[in-house]
Amino acid sequence: MADTHTALITNDAVVLGLLAVILGFIFKTSSSENPKLKAFYKYVPALLLCYFLPSLLNTFGIVDGHSSNIYYVASRYLLPACLILLTISIDLKAIINLGPKALIMFLVGTLGIVIGGPLSILVVSVFSPDLVGGHGPDAVWRGMTTVAGSWIGGGANQASMKEMFEVGGDIFSVMVTVDVIVANIWMAVLLLMAANHKKIDAATGADTTAIEDLKSRVEQYHAQHARMPTLNDYMNIIAIAFGITGLAHFCADFLGPFFANNYAWAKEYSLNSKFFWLIVISTTIGISLSFTKVRQIEAFGASKVASSFLYILVASIGLHMNVTAIFSNPGLFLIGAIWMLTHASLMLIVAKVIKAPLFYMAVGSQANVGGAASAPVVASAFHPSLAPVGVLLAVLGYGVGTYMAYICGLMMQAVAP
């Protein structure tokens, strides 16, 4: 992996400039009328490139994604602002009308991760017990508990698993790489599927009427209320987005340490995590404002501003990926791949049985595996108006993450050789 000494560019202002140019290039070419470019983007979603091209900067040592603060800034400042603007324009009634299938698919995704961990250990131990063995803090199963935490809820849950199971530093750093690469490859698969969701839904006979209804309601709202935004409008959007983000940070800075210092059980629910509170408070205020006149900011492009923040976040997530890392520890990536296949297979089977649209499967999966940072990304790949569904399910992931990851950890400990 690129390190700070060998990275060609270490100035974050330059890195941000590069990411902006990459995003500009992708948007320019993806909206081009050139027949070759149209053919290319028919098979390769623009969103996937927003995420893959920055990963090449990290892979080839041009930028060190891990020492750069771009992701931190994007996830702590732009992500909450983005979630606020997306949830303010939410049509909560229409989301409730989506019915129980979205929730069922989310819970099936969680179950797939809980059983996938021990199953991958069992499968690999048949032909290579050494690969899943180890003793003490650096036992492989211990490292895998942090992946379980990350894949059912995100970074806060991952950190709590590291503490709960006393995971050693060496195995943890390897497992972080497995987590990032396998999760990112799966996200790429979901984005490719999202680009072809109409064909897939038609083939499986899924009922997409509730989703189409939500999309048409959003489009009708735009058609009735949309107007040309002025500078005054943009300043209002920015004031609301970053004002509430500031308030959410202020509350999170108090609530995280308060729960950590006063309640021993808080860690199990991620209540000791400032990031957890930041996401929950931002989302809650955004949803509350969707019932007020503030919702009118959507008429002059609030969700477009939110989407621009989201794409900067996507590019910064890409900066963390090193494609060549797969070759340095292929055995552990095999475990990760079997684990993710178990999760994916279970979701696809249940989706087929209950005739759930691909959207529910993809967002239910990403709300588990990617959390609040990337579930709205996958949801908006289907339609920008669907991004809040990803946010709501991801917040649910924070709630169940530590429990389920803990159960998964105990099961992996039981089956480890």
Disulfide bonds with the S-S distance in Angstrom:
none
